[in-house]
Amino acid sequence: MEVLAPALSQLKSLTSLEVANDDIHDAGVTHITSALMKLPGLTRLSLDGAGLSDAGLETLAAALPYLPALTHLSLTKNIFGDRGATALAHAVKQLPSLCVLRWSFLTLHICCAYNLVG
C-alpha cells in the first residue's frame, strides 16, 4: 500500500476502489487514506477482509468526509469493534450520497450498534 497510495491519488477520475481480502491492516489504510482524500468522485469503496481494527477504521473514518460522492461502502470481514464503529457512525452522517453500508462478522455492543442506525 505504501507504493500504491501515491499512484492512487493521481487517478482523479477513479470511481470505484476494491482492496478486498488483501489484509492491508491498519498501516495500509493509513497509507491509502491520504490518496482517498484526493478522490472526491469515488462512489464505491470496498475494504472487505482488509484486517482493519478500531485504529484503522478511525483513520478511514477521518477521510470519509472527503468523499462526498461515495454511495457504497463495504467493510465486511474486518476486526473492528465498538470504537471503530462509533467513528464510522459519526463519519457516515457527513456522507449525503451514501446509500449502502455493508459490514458483517463483527461483534458490537447494542449501544454502539444503535449509534450506527439511530
Phi, psi and omega in degrees: 000328181300323180280324183288325186305312179298324178292320179302318183294344178273348183271069188301335181263007179297129179246344183218134178224124178237115176238067188262146177053038184248355180047054178284339178059187185296321180298319180294319180292329176299320179292318185277343181296324178296325177290318180301324182295346180256013182237066184295345179271000181296126180252336182227132178224124178237121174236043179294134177062030183273354180077030182280127175263188178304315182298317179295321180289326175297320177296314179298316182301325179294333181271338186302322179298345177276002181243067186295340181269357184300123179249333183229127177228123182238125183228034183290159175057041173248180188241018179285159181236215186301315183297314179293320180295324177294317177299319178296317180301318179292321183291317184292339176294343180260012181244086185296336182271348184295124178237345179228122174234116182247132169206149177201173181062037178241153173245107180242147173288153187301323180293326178289317178300322178297321178299328180289324184255343186268000000 
